[in-house]
Amino acid sequence: MKKLVSFLFAVMILFVSCNQTKSPEKQPAESTQSAPFKAVVLTERGGQHGGFTDAGLAWLKEQEKVLNFEFTEINNTAPVNDEFLSQYQVVIQLDYPPYAWTEEAEKAFIKYIDQGLGGWVGFHHASLLGEFDGYPIWQWFSDFMGGIRFKNYIAPLADGTMYVEDKTHPVTKGVSESFVIPGDEWYTFDKSPRPSVHVLANVDESSYQPASDIQMGDHPAVWINQTKKARNVYFLIGHSGKLYDNENFTTMFANAIRWTAR
């Protein structure tokens, strides 16, 4: 009997103790979404590249939530200095030549790239290297692009087949081994940049439709300069708004933004 009483007493004490213990409050789940990174997009509105630029800005706007970034567009280099560039993790030179930059902007950009203060994605117009509109060639930018100088271009525009050379690079992830780029303005240079850069993709000049005699032989079309601390990607293409209907192109563009912005 004494054992039964002791057992019942122990059960009662345990019951009271359990009821007095408060259940831990649920903690709100931590958000896994990081703050969006920032990009500055350099454009030259209108002109023959206007279709590419307008379509590009619309595509970038659609990608802000997908890639978790925010972008600011500028149409000249007047605001560019060290303080301005420090706000951005990547510069997208969507449609702007390598001349007519202010001296302060040139110095700030060189520092940004050479010291790896951010990333860079450039298109087509960025390799218009030479003496244009009364401006001398920007030698640092020429070296950045592989030591090249603009020579010629296919004025009527042409479709061209591109071939991926480095299938392991983050920029070419998910991209077909070969694909057709429609109606672009293929630049040629005084030499191939290959000895000074790492080529990710090339264009097969024999695939041009319509065919063209304006050729340079070895013709890199997407490359990176690994001698710079900043992650950087240059795309030779970038003349037509039709590019944004090409999934291989938009995949490379999105990959380039992610990779250069780290």
Secondary structure, DSSP 8 states (H G I E B T S, - for coil): -HHHHHHHHHHHHHHHHHHHS---------------EEEEEEE--SSTTHHHHHHHHHHHHHHHHHHTEEEEEESSSTT-SHHHHTT-SEEEEEE--SSS--HHHHHHHHHHHHTTSSEEEEEGGGG--S-BTTB---HHHHHHTTS--EEEE-TT-EEEEEEES-TTSGGGTT--SEEEEEEE--EEESS-SGGGSEEEEEEEEEEEES--S---SS-EEEEE-TTSSS-EEEES--S-GGGGG-HHHHHHHHHHHHHHT-
